[in-house]
Amino acid sequence: MTATAAPTTEQFVALDEQWSTHNYHPLPVVISHGEGAWVTDVEGRRYLDFLSGYSSLNFGHRHPDLVAAAAAQLGRVTLTSRAFHHDQFGPFCRELAELTGTEMVLAMNSGAEAVESAIKVARKWAYRVKGVPEGTAEIVVAGANFHGRTTTIVSFSTDETARADFGPFTPGFRVVRYGDLAAVRDAITDRTAAVLIEPVQGEAGVVVPPAGYLAGVRALCDEHDVLLIADEIQSGLGRTGDLLALDHEGVRADLYTLGKALGGGIVPVSAVVGSRAVLGVLRPGEHGSTFGGNPLACAVGRAVVRLLSTGEYQRRSRELGARLHARLGEFVGRGVAEVRGRGLWAGVEIAPGGPRGREASEALARLGVLCKETQDSTLRVAPPLVITEAELDRGVDAIARVLAR
Ligand SMILES: *Cc1c(COP(=O)(O)O)cnc(C)c1O
């Protein structure tokens, strides 16, 4: 047998460049293994994962409970389609509804599909329940939103890079400034079906709205018979130190979109959860997905629900998050302009004159810490909730080396 040298980082990157569309610009790190808060690249270098797949890996890489649930299900049945029932579906829906304090679950796969589904449900609810004239429903959304990449969703994006050249766009959305309650009030009309909002805007740079804003939006929705749809795909399932980011303000949404961590970093699992009065509008044939609610997805989703039902991960996120924010806060005025966020989730705004976000991410990778910039000047920090205090400190020390002056 002839020994062939294992491909290098450069060779793998070149393959991606040649054979994949260029819709991403990844850091030049080629990961081959992951465990807990750590990943290893093809050269054998280890990195702390400070991004967690944009909060898809809240429980770290290959959490033993999640891997065991997936493996057990792989040995039984993986897909039935919704043409038939299977023994993971009902239990998954019940357990997820009970965890989130809701009454019904619409199971999908990707986050964007969950948002699309919530938009369709809200429109149908507007026509059939609220009495909005057919074809005229409007949904109020926030500027700088991120809800996914489908044609309808980018129709109401304010990010030109995400939108340009992809029209014609879907009508029926009104964009208002995030955090501005008066703007929501002004945008609501008799035709408004819903307000769709991220309780914390991740992609925008981990932006937390002013205190009282979310409760104010809830009150406006109640006053005008409008649904509140909370996109908790990134903010939910423990990331902010509570099960849902809305919980911090004691606010309930009519519909929640969930995704990312719901699949445990193993398979894509998303859902719309909410009240029977709203999700109950769907009838057979009106909406669906071949893979939505498949047995493997449900088995992993059930294991995720079990992990969250103890509250341990929410507590870790709260406690370690307090440490993360206290430590990052020390750099404000010393290379860092601002630190935003909640729980184990931070947007670190690099001060003018410092490195650009991309440079900072590359420098961190060289120090063995993986995170990713957003909006050019913000580092998005979202370690897995299984990270230890010592690991967290190690990552923050690396950030200090790159940014602190
Ligand atoms: C990631 C994300 C989505 C889209 O999820 P995909 O699985 O990438 O389609 C939607 N909304 C929010 C808030 C997200 O963070």
The ligand as an SDF file (V2000), in Angstrom:
LIG
                    3D

 15 15  0  0  0  0  0  0  0  0999 V2000
  -30.8550   31.0830   11.6100 C   0  0  0  0  0  0  0  0  0  0  0  0
  -32.1090   31.8650   11.7240 C   0  0  0  0  0  0  0  0  0  0  0  0
  -33.1720   31.6660   10.8330 C   0  0  0  0  0  0  0  0  0  0  0  0
  -33.0870   30.7590    9.6340 C   0  0  0  0  0  0  0  0  0  0  0  0
  -32.7870   29.4410    9.9650 O   0  0  0  0  0  0  0  0  0  0  0  0
  -32.2480   28.4400    8.8270 P   0  0  0  0  0  0  0  0  0  0  0  0
  -32.2520   27.1100    9.5050 O   0  0  0  0  0  0  0  0  0  0  0  0
  -30.8700   28.9000    8.4510 O   0  0  0  0  0  0  0  0  0  0  0  0
  -33.1920   28.5260    7.6820 O   0  0  0  0  0  0  0  0  0  0  0  0
  -34.3280   32.3940   11.0430 C   0  0  0  0  0  0  0  0  0  0  0  0
  -34.4340   33.2530   12.0710 N   0  0  0  0  0  0  0  0  0  0  0  0
  -33.4440   33.4600   12.9450 C   0  0  0  0  0  0  0  0  0  0  0  0
  -33.6360   34.4060   14.0800 C   0  0  0  0  0  0  0  0  0  0  0  0
  -32.2380   32.7860   12.7930 C   0  0  0  0  0  0  0  0  0  0  0  0
  -31.2380   33.0140   13.6280 O   0  0  0  0  0  0  0  0  0  0  0  0
  1  2  1  0
  2  3  1  0
  2 14  2  0
  3  4  1  0
  3 10  2  0
  4  5  1  0
  5  6  1  0
  6  7  2  0
  6  8  1  0
  6  9  1  0
 10 11  1  0
 11 12  2  0
 12 13  1  0
 12 14  1  0
 14 15  1  0
M  END
$$$$
